[in-house]
């Protein structure tokens, strides 16, 4: 650079230096615009919209009387499949008629109470949970209310609805019983005196929690928001005496059907993996273990998202000897019990994959962790239809599924029943978002209740292979969202809400899971898994934003068929299923809430 000291080149050097400084400043400004968080605070909703959509508390229905259901119940929530051992002499009648019905629309603002709800939204299932096991995340600013309570009190989780027609309940109690049939109201075991002597009538107060849960299932959801029966049902699953344990047939891994004295039943999945242990990277998704904490966490995540399409799941410590081996009537299961070299009591059962002494389930020495998911109504009372997922994986080590090679695959799906009309495709996208957040690659089928036809929610069953890896996201799970570019507005707004600091997804999940009995042993999800939820949520939001850029940010309203403005094939990205909600326009939210993420 000695030549720069010469008088002739001094002007050139000064120009180069100024140009260099200008480029550095330009680069700095560009970096500040790129590296912003994926979520900024949502703009406050107008006072008029908040008053017109004040939170309303929905409780479980009184049997035989009309009730209300939130509009978002159409955003249709299980962690288990059912055994066919439910007593068939129950005085229940499933209505087989299924007339086509549209989802209830919101009430006008003058029909909604303006008193805000401050009831706790947390799930408590046992005396230990009542004591407040785990941390309670407080809102920023010292509002004195937990983030979970604030979330469940938000207007988006308390959208008003119309009374539910009688035909939209899955099951109903017979209004009148002939004298000759009254004996059927009492279930008595013919062989053992282990069941409670139960007298049930038309009043829901006489029903056990599991039966109230069954009677509360409607066309749009498995249970209503803030259902008071959830606490009693969770307590039963966590503390009620187990009188029977038999292995459930089918499946790749061992699971047990456990029965209670009040004729309730639950599906038990034992602990197979430590909570902080990641799935082996060399395993294919179809060879992964099923995790008990994944079933529990999936139920809580489904509830936090506002779906309510997974049956209640609770963690429990079970005595391998007294609560399984000594009471089982399954002789094949009984033959698989043994004592390990260190004195732990173990069993392995009979199944197609991990049922051997090398993959035995063992207590410590007899206490065994597991998840208990309440069973859905027996198929003799409420038949279910199993649907093959259009985006099902090949379950092959060498072949790819068609959707993995065809970028226009969704165009064909939209022309195929039942995705060509109604909101079935939107329901499927909801399930895809749930699966991506918990990294579940094993969604090969889903189920619906046959009574309601195609106009109903999807039941999110079998989530045991979720939450396997926190250090890696699986973008292929989002393929339906990327290819179809369709999402409900209610889902979209709730995802934006969960991205805000006062409702952060990881915080509300941590608090919700802290109410489970097993949280007293150890957190159900490790901190890396909770952090992964926030990271994946940002990915979902950016995917929708990319769709909006691709399609011009258009949206359409509800009520049409698949070829027009309906959920399946409308021209816009956002399907407006809550047209009366005015808590913030979509265009405003996109402009103010989303920023490019460093991880993108």
Residue pairs with C-beta under 8 A, 6 or more apart in sequence:
3 9
4 10
4 13
34 596
34 598
35 596
35 598
36 595
36 596
36 597
37 595
37 597
38 499
38 538
38 541
38 542
38 594
38 595
38 596
38 597
39 496
39 499
39 500
39 538
39 541
39 593
39 594
39 595
40 592
40 593
40 594
40 595
41 500
41 501
41 593
42 496
42 497
42 500
42 584
42 589
42 592
42 593
43 584
43 588
43 589
43 592
45 155
45 582
45 583
45 584
46 582
46 583
48 109
48 582
49 155
49 581
49 582
49 583
50 155
50 583
51 109
51 114
52 108
52 109
52 112
52 580
52 582
53 109
53 112
53 155
53 158
53 159
53 160
53 580
53 581
53 582
53 583
54 112
54 113
54 114
54 115
54 116
54 155
54 158
55 116
55 117
55 153
55 154
55 155
55 157
55 158
56 68
56 70
56 112
56 113
56 117
56 158
56 160
57 117
57 119
57 158
57 225
57 226
58 67
58 68
58 69
58 70
58 158
58 161
58 224
58 225
58 226
58 227
59 67
59 224
59 226
59 227
59 228
60 204
60 212
60 215
60 216
60 223
60 224
60 227
60 228
60 229
61 67
61 164
61 169
61 204
61 215
61 216
61 224
62 204
63 172
63 173
63 202
63 203
63 204
63 207
63 215
64 172
64 173
64 175
64 202
66 163
66 164
66 165
66 166
67 163
67 164
67 224
68 160
68 161
68 162
68 163
68 164
69 104
69 161
69 162
69 164
69 218
69 220
69 221
69 224
70 157
70 158
70 159
70 160
70 161
70 224
70 225
71 103
71 104
71 105
71 106
71 159
71 160
71 161
71 490
71 577
71 578
72 156
72 157
72 159
72 306
72 490
72 577
72 578
73 103
73 104
73 161
73 218
73 220
73 221
73 224
73 308
73 457
74 103
74 104
74 220
74 423
74 457
74 577
75 220
75 221
75 306
75 307
75 427
75 430
75 457
75 488
75 490
75 491
75 577
76 220
76 221
76 307
76 309
76 427
76 430
76 456
76 457
76 458
77 221
77 222
77 223
77 302
77 303
77 307
77 308
77 309
77 310
77 311
77 457
77 459
77 460
78 222
78 309
78 310
78 311
78 373
78 376
78 459
78 460
78 461
79 267
79 295
79 298
79 299
79 310
79 311
79 313
79 371
79 373
79 460
79 461
79 462
79 463
79 464
80 255
80 266
80 267
80 269
80 295
80 311
80 313
80 373
80 374
80 375
80 376
80 461
80 462
81 248
81 267
81 461
81 462
82 267
82 375
82 376
82 377
82 378
82 379
83 248
83 257
83 265
83 267
83 375
84 378
84 379
84 380
85 246
85 257
85 259
85 265
85 378
86 263
86 265
86 375
86 377
86 378
86 380
86 381
87 187
87 263
88 378
88 380
88 381
89 184
89 187
90 184
90 187
90 211
90 381
91 173
91 174
91 177
91 181
91 184
91 185
91 200
92 171
92 172
92 173
92 174
92 214
92 215
92 377
92 381
93 171
93 172
93 173
93 174
94 170
94 171
94 172
94 377
94 381
94 382
94 451
95 166
95 167
95 169
95 172
95 451
96 451
97 167
98 167
98 451
98 452
98 453
99 167
100 453
100 455
101 165
101 167
101 168
101 219
101 455
102 455
102 559
103 220
103 423
103 558
103 577
104 161
104 162
104 163
104 164
105 162
105 580
106 159
106 160
106 161
106 578
106 579
106 580
106 581
107 160
107 161
107 162
108 580
111 160
112 160
116 153
117 153
117 158
117 226
118 145
118 149
118 153
119 149
119 153
119 226
120 146
120 149
121 148
121 149
121 151
121 152
121 153
121 226
122 146
122 148
122 149
122 511
122 512
122 515
123 129
123 230
123 231
123 234
123 300
123 303
123 312
123 512
123 515
123 516
124 130
124 231
124 234
124 235
124 515
125 231
125 233
125 234
125 235
125 237
125 238
125 314
125 515
125 516
125 517
126 234
126 235
126 238
126 239
126 314
126 517
127 235
127 239
128 517
128 520
129 234
129 238
129 515
129 516
129 517
129 519
132 514
133 514
133 515
133 516
133 517
133 519
133 520
134 510
134 511
134 513
134 514
134 515
134 519
134 523
135 510
135 511
135 514
136 146
136 511
136 514
137 146
137 147
137 148
137 507
137 508
137 510
137 511
138 144
138 145
138 146
138 147
139 145
139 146
139 147
139 150
139 502
140 501
140 502
143 150
145 153
146 511
147 502
147 503
147 504
147 507
147 508
147 511
148 304
148 508
148 511
148 512
150 502
150 503
151 157
151 304
151 497
151 498
151 503
151 508
152 225
152 226
154 497
154 503
155 581
155 583
156 306
156 490
156 493
156 494
156 497
156 581
156 583
157 225
157 306
157 494
158 225
159 490
159 578
159 581
164 218
164 219
166 172
168 218
168 219
168 220
168 452
169 215
169 217
169 218
169 219
170 214
170 215
170 217
170 218
170 219
170 377
170 382
170 449
170 451
170 452
171 214
171 215
171 217
171 377
171 381
171 382
172 215
173 202
173 215
175 202
177 184
177 185
185 199
185 200
185 201
186 197
186 198
186 199
186 200
187 195
187 198
187 263
188 195
188 197
189 195
194 243
194 244
194 261
195 243
195 261
195 262
195 263
196 261
196 262
196 263
198 208
198 262
198 263
199 206
200 206
200 207
200 211
204 212
204 215
207 215
208 236
208 262
208 263
208 264
209 229
209 232
209 233
209 235
209 236
209 264
210 233
210 236
210 260
210 262
210 263
210 264
210 265
210 374
210 375
211 264
212 229
212 232
212 233
213 222
213 223
213 229
213 233
213 311
213 312
213 374
214 376
214 377
216 222
216 223
216 224
216 227
216 229
217 223
217 376
217 377
217 382
217 449
219 452
219 455
219 456
219 457
220 456
220 457
221 307
221 308
221 309
221 457
222 308
222 309
222 310
222 311
222 457
222 459
223 229
223 230
223 308
223 312
224 308
225 306
225 308
230 312
233 312
233 374
234 312
234 314
236 260
236 262
236 264
237 266
237 312
237 314
237 316
237 372
237 374
238 314
238 315
238 316
238 372
238 517
240 260
240 261
240 262
240 264
241 260
241 261
242 258
242 259
242 260
242 318
242 323
242 327
243 259
243 260
243 261
243 327
244 257
244 258
244 259
244 327
244 328
244 329
245 256
245 257
245 258
245 259
245 268
245 323
245 324
245 327
245 328
245 330
246 256
246 257
246 328
246 329
246 330
246 333
247 254
247 255
247 256
247 257
247 330
247 332
247 333
247 349
247 350
247 351
248 255
248 256
248 257
248 267
251 351
251 352
252 290
252 351
252 352
252 353
252 354
253 272
253 289
253 290
253 351
253 353
253 354
253 355
253 464
254 270
254 348
254 349
254 350
254 351
254 354
254 355
254 361
255 267
255 268
255 269
255 270
255 290
256 267
256 268
256 270
256 324
256 333
257 265
257 266
257 267
257 268
257 375
258 265
258 266
258 267
258 268
258 372
259 265
260 266
264 374
264 375
265 374
265 375
266 372
266 373
266 374
266 375
267 372
267 373
267 375
268 316
268 318
268 370
268 371
268 372
269 290
269 292
269 295
269 370
269 371
269 373
269 464
270 292
270 318
270 361
270 368
270 369
270 370
271 291
271 292
271 293
271 361
271 368
271 369
271 370
272 289
272 290
272 291
272 292
272 354
272 359
272 361
273 279
273 289
273 291
275 293
275 522
275 523
275 524
275 525
275 526
276 526
276 528
278 468
278 469
278 470
278 471
279 288
279 289
279 468
279 469
281 469
284 397
285 393
285 441
285 442
285 465
286 393
286 395
286 442
287 353
288 442
288 465
288 468
289 354
289 464
289 465
289 468
290 464
290 465
291 464
291 465
291 466
291 467
291 468
292 315
292 369
292 370
292 371
292 464
293 315
293 371
293 467
293 518
293 524
293 525
294 438
294 440
294 463
294 464
294 465
294 466
294 467
294 468
295 313
295 371
295 373
295 463
295 464
296 313
296 314
296 315
296 371
296 513
296 516
296 518
296 524
297 438
297 466
297 467
297 509
297 513
297 524
297 525
297 529
298 310
298 313
298 434
298 438
298 440
298 460
298 463
298 466
298 467
299 310
299 311
299 312
299 313
299 373
299 463
300 509
300 512
300 513
300 516
301 434
301 437
301 438
301 509
301 533
302 308
302 309
302 310
302 434
302 460
303 310
303 512
304 498
304 505
304 508
304 509
304 512
305 430
305 433
305 434
305 491
305 494
305 498
306 490
306 491
306 494
307 430
307 434
307 457
307 460
309 431
309 457
309 458
309 459
309 460
310 459
310 460
310 461
310 463
311 373
311 374
311 375
311 376
312 373
312 374
313 371
313 372
313 373
313 374
314 371
314 372
314 516
314 517
315 369
315 370
315 371
315 372
315 516
315 517
315 518
315 519
315 524
316 369
316 370
316 371
316 372
316 517
316 518
317 367
317 368
317 369
317 517
317 518
317 521
318 324
318 367
318 368
318 369
318 370
319 363
319 366
319 367
319 368
320 337
320 345
320 346
320 347
320 362
320 363
320 366
320 367
320 368
321 345
321 363
321 366
322 366
324 347
324 368
325 334
325 337
325 345
325 347
328 334
332 349
332 350
333 347
333 349
333 350
336 347
336 348
336 349
336 350
336 355
337 345
337 346
337 347
338 346
338 347
338 357
338 360
339 345
339 346
340 346
340 360
340 362
342 365
343 365
344 362
344 363
344 364
344 365
344 366
345 362
345 363
345 365
345 366
346 357
346 360
346 361
346 362
346 363
347 360
347 361
348 355
348 356
348 357
348 359
348 360
348 361
349 355
349 361
361 368
362 368
369 518
369 521
376 382
376 384
376 459
382 449
382 450
382 451
383 449
383 450
383 451
384 447
384 448
384 449
384 450
384 459
385 447
385 448
385 449
385 450
386 445
386 446
386 447
387 445
387 446
387 447
387 448
388 444
388 445
389 428
389 443
389 444
389 445
389 446
390 403
390 409
390 413
390 416
390 419
390 428
390 480
391 401
391 403
391 432
391 479
391 480
392 401
392 443
392 444
392 445
393 401
393 441
393 444
394 400
394 401
394 404
395 444
402 409
403 409
403 479
403 480
403 483
404 476
404 479
406 412
407 483
408 483
409 483
410 480
410 483
410 484
413 419
413 425
413 484
414 420
414 425
414 484
414 562
414 568
414 569
417 454
418 424
418 454
419 425
419 428
419 562
419 568
420 561
420 562
420 563
420 568
420 569
421 454
421 561
421 562
421 563
421 566
421 568
422 454
422 455
422 561
422 562
422 566
422 567
422 568
423 488
423 558
423 566
423 567
423 568
423 575
423 577
424 454
424 567
424 568
425 484
425 486
425 562
425 567
425 568
425 569
426 486
426 487
426 488
426 491
426 567
426 568
426 575
426 577
427 457
427 458
427 567
428 446
428 458
428 480
429 480
429 481
429 484
429 486
429 487
429 488
429 491
430 458
430 488
430 491
431 443
431 446
431 458
431 460
432 477
432 478
432 480
432 481
433 478
433 481
433 487
433 491
433 495
433 540
434 440
434 460
435 441
435 443
435 466
435 477
436 473
436 474
436 477
436 478
436 536
436 539
436 540
437 505
437 533
437 536
437 537
437 540
438 463
438 466
438 467
438 533
439 466
439 467
439 468
439 469
439 470
439 472
439 473
439 474
439 477
439 532
439 536
440 463
440 465
440 466
440 477
441 465
441 474
441 476
441 477
442 462
442 465
446 458
446 459
446 460
446 461
447 458
447 459
447 461
448 454
448 456
448 457
448 458
448 459
449 456
449 459
467 525
467 529
470 526
470 528
470 529
470 531
470 532
471 528
471 532
473 532
473 535
473 536
473 539
475 539
478 539
478 540
478 543
481 487
481 540
481 543
481 544
481 547
482 543
482 546
482 547
485 547
485 550
485 551
485 573
486 567
486 568
486 570
486 573
486 575
487 544
487 547
487 573
487 574
487 575
488 567
488 574
488 575
488 577
489 555
489 574
489 575
489 576
489 577
489 578
489 581
489 586
490 577
490 578
490 581
492 544
492 574
492 586
492 589
493 578
493 581
493 583
493 584
493 589
495 537
495 540
495 541
495 544
496 541
496 589
496 593
497 503
498 504
498 505
498 508
498 537
499 505
499 534
499 537
499 538
499 541
499 593
504 534
505 533
505 534
505 537
506 530
506 531
506 533
506 534
509 525
509 530
509 533
510 523
510 525
510 530
513 519
513 523
513 524
513 525
514 523
516 524
518 524
535 599
538 597
538 599
539 597
539 599
539 600
541 594
542 594
542 596
542 597
542 600
544 573
545 590
545 594
547 573
548 573
548 574
548 590
551 571
551 572
551 573
553 573
553 586
553 587
553 590
554 571
554 572
554 573
554 574
555 572
555 573
555 574
555 575
555 576
555 586
556 565
556 570
556 571
556 572
556 574
556 575
556 576
557 565
557 575
557 576
557 579
558 565
558 566
558 567
558 575
558 576
558 577
558 579
559 565
559 566
560 566
560 570
561 568
562 568
562 569
563 569
564 570
566 575
567 575
567 577
574 586
